[in-house]
Amino acid sequence: MEGIVSITIGIISGSVSLVAFGLESGIEVFSSSVTVWELRGAGNGRRKSALKMISGALIVVAIYIAFNAIKSFFEGHRPKPTLTGIVAMFFISLIMFFVGTLKKKLGKKMKNPVILAEANFTLLDSALSGSILCGLILNAILGWWWIDQFLALVIAGNAFREGLKGTVANFSKDLSIFTDSFKK
């Protein structure tokens, strides 16, 4: 729901950061679906694939968001102030913080890295919605139109970092097959 709301308000107001946040929310839904798929699988067989899918999706969305933010900035695109966006981001940031905290507790209790990755994604979502909230307020009060593109780049950077962390973690686990055989 947050993705649909964010994208809709973003398109109406011309806010790249709201559209980026909505796209990132779509990846969060994908990530949740992958987590459920992993939990329904037998043992740890699906865990590696689930982490790769989540990481790959984050990297793809990060590249797309960064491209659009840079393009929008150089075109001088100025989003309209949006009270609806401010209210939506306020509630989204609170809800996502609560949900992310609960997921993190569950992931630690179950000792499941996929659930912990999903929890970190949700907490990142909360932090990003809070930063977009600040940007929307700064645009509305001070007319800082450029903050919108800057925050979209922050979202892209965070998504890329999380995707890269997951990719590196999986790659290092793949290499452990070779290093373990040398230890024998």
Sequence and secondary structure as in RCSB ss.txt:
>XXXX:A:sequence
MEGIVSITIGIISGSVSLVAFGLESGIEVFSSSVTVWELRGAGNGRRKSALKMISGALIVVAIYIAFNAIKSFFE
GHRPKPTLTGIVAMFFISLIMFFVGTLKKKLGKKMKNPVILAEANFTLLDSALSGSILCGLILNAILGWWWIDQF
LALVIAGNAFREGLKGTVANFSKDLSIFTDSFKK
>XXXX:A:secstr
 HHHHHHHHHHHHT HHHHHHHHHHHHHHHHHHHHHHHHHSSTTTTHHHHHHHHHHHHHHHHHHHHHHHHHHHHT
T      HHHHHHHHHHHHHHHHHHHHHHHHHHHHT HHHHHHHHHHHHHHHHHHHHHHHHHHHHHH  THHHHH
HHHHHHHHHHHHHHHHHHHHHHHHHHHHHHHHH 
